[in-house]
Amino acid sequence: MTEAAEHEPEGLRQVRADIDEIDRKLVELLAARGRCVQRAATFKRNEAEVRGPQSRIDHIITRARVIATDSGADPDVVETTFRAMITAFIDAELRIHATLDNEPGTTRGS
């Protein structure tokens, strides 16, 4: 334990431990989402298809805001987080897609 941590109230240490556990679970969920993105990339023929229509992003954001409200989360925080996540996953999918054949559902060497 660091010197700073030694001076924290026990309750704060517990809250931080809880946050660390939630963060671990979030990373696991992001990894699962990333695997889905990898699969999706195999069905797309070009950058435009990888980026998808704005209506798809709008749908994801609207749905996330509803879930946030229903869950007691701040919809603005959820929207900001989702927009960053979507951008990062599109960038990752573009990198993945660059290594694939242009035929949907196949990868190089298939």
C-alpha positions as CSV (number, residue, x, y, z in Angstrom):
1,M,0.0,0.0,0.0
2,T,1.3,3.5,-0.9
3,E,1.8,6.1,1.8
4,A,-1.1,8.1,0.3
5,A,-3.4,5.0,0.4
6,E,-2.5,4.5,4.1
7,H,-4.0,7.9,4.9
8,E,-7.3,7.3,3.0
9,P,-10.4,6.5,4.9
10,E,-11.3,2.8,4.8
11,G,-14.6,3.7,3.0
12,L,-12.7,5.4,0.2
13,R,-10.4,2.4,-0.2
14,Q,-13.4,0.2,-0.5
15,V,-15.0,2.5,-3.1
16,R,-11.8,2.5,-5.1
17,A,-11.6,-1.3,-4.9
18,D,-15.2,-1.5,-6.2
19,I,-14.4,0.9,-9.1
20,D,-11.3,-1.3,-9.9
21,E,-13.6,-4.4,-10.1
22,I,-16.1,-2.5,-12.3
23,D,-13.2,-1.4,-14.6
24,R,-12.0,-5.0,-14.9
25,K,-15.5,-6.0,-16.0
26,L,-15.8,-3.1,-18.4
27,V,-12.5,-4.2,-20.1
28,E,-13.8,-7.7,-20.4
29,L,-17.0,-6.4,-22.1
30,L,-14.9,-4.2,-24.4
31,A,-12.9,-7.2,-25.3
32,A,-16.1,-9.1,-26.2
33,R,-17.3,-6.1,-28.2
34,G,-14.0,-6.1,-30.0
35,R,-14.4,-9.7,-31.0
36,C,-17.8,-8.8,-32.5
37,V,-16.2,-5.9,-34.4
38,Q,-13.6,-8.3,-35.8
39,R,-16.3,-10.6,-37.0
40,A,-18.3,-7.7,-38.5
41,A,-15.2,-6.5,-40.4
42,T,-15.2,-9.7,-42.4
43,F,-18.6,-8.9,-43.9
44,K,-17.7,-5.4,-45.1
45,R,-16.2,-4.6,-48.5
46,N,-14.9,-1.1,-48.1
47,E,-14.3,1.8,-45.7
48,A,-17.7,3.3,-46.2
49,E,-19.3,0.0,-45.1
50,V,-16.9,-0.2,-42.1
51,R,-17.9,3.3,-41.0
52,G,-21.6,2.5,-41.6
53,P,-24.5,4.9,-41.9
54,Q,-24.8,7.7,-39.4
55,S,-28.3,6.3,-38.6
56,R,-26.6,3.2,-37.1
57,I,-24.5,5.4,-34.7
58,D,-27.6,7.5,-33.9
59,H,-29.5,4.3,-33.0
60,I,-26.7,3.1,-30.8
61,I,-26.5,6.4,-29.0
62,T,-30.2,6.8,-28.6
63,R,-30.5,3.2,-27.2
64,A,-27.6,3.8,-24.8
65,R,-29.2,7.0,-23.5
66,V,-32.4,5.1,-22.8
67,I,-30.6,2.3,-21.0
68,A,-28.7,4.9,-19.0
69,T,-31.8,6.7,-17.9
70,D,-33.5,3.3,-17.1
71,S,-30.4,2.3,-15.1
72,G,-29.9,5.6,-13.2
73,A,-26.8,6.5,-15.1
74,D,-26.1,10.0,-16.4
75,P,-27.2,9.9,-20.1
76,D,-24.7,12.6,-21.0
77,V,-21.8,10.6,-19.5
78,V,-23.0,7.5,-21.3
79,E,-23.3,9.3,-24.6
80,T,-19.9,10.8,-24.4
81,T,-18.4,7.4,-23.5
82,F,-20.3,5.6,-26.3
83,R,-19.2,8.1,-28.9
84,A,-15.6,7.7,-27.9
85,M,-16.0,3.9,-27.9
86,I,-17.7,3.9,-31.3
87,T,-14.9,6.0,-32.8
88,A,-12.2,3.8,-31.3
89,F,-13.9,0.6,-32.6
90,I,-14.4,2.1,-36.1
91,D,-10.7,2.9,-36.1
92,A,-9.9,-0.6,-35.0
93,E,-12.3,-2.2,-37.5
94,L,-10.6,-0.1,-40.3
95,R,-7.3,-1.6,-39.3
96,I,-8.7,-5.1,-39.2
97,H,-10.6,-4.6,-42.5
98,A,-7.3,-3.5,-44.2
99,T,-6.0,-7.0,-43.6
100,L,-9.0,-8.8,-45.1
101,D,-10.0,-9.6,-48.6
102,N,-12.7,-7.4,-50.2
103,E,-15.2,-10.3,-50.4
104,P,-17.7,-10.3,-47.5
105,G,-17.4,-13.1,-45.0
106,T,-13.9,-14.1,-46.0
107,T,-10.4,-13.3,-44.8
108,R,-7.1,-13.5,-46.7
109,G,-5.9,-17.1,-47.1
110,S,-9.5,-18.5,-46.9
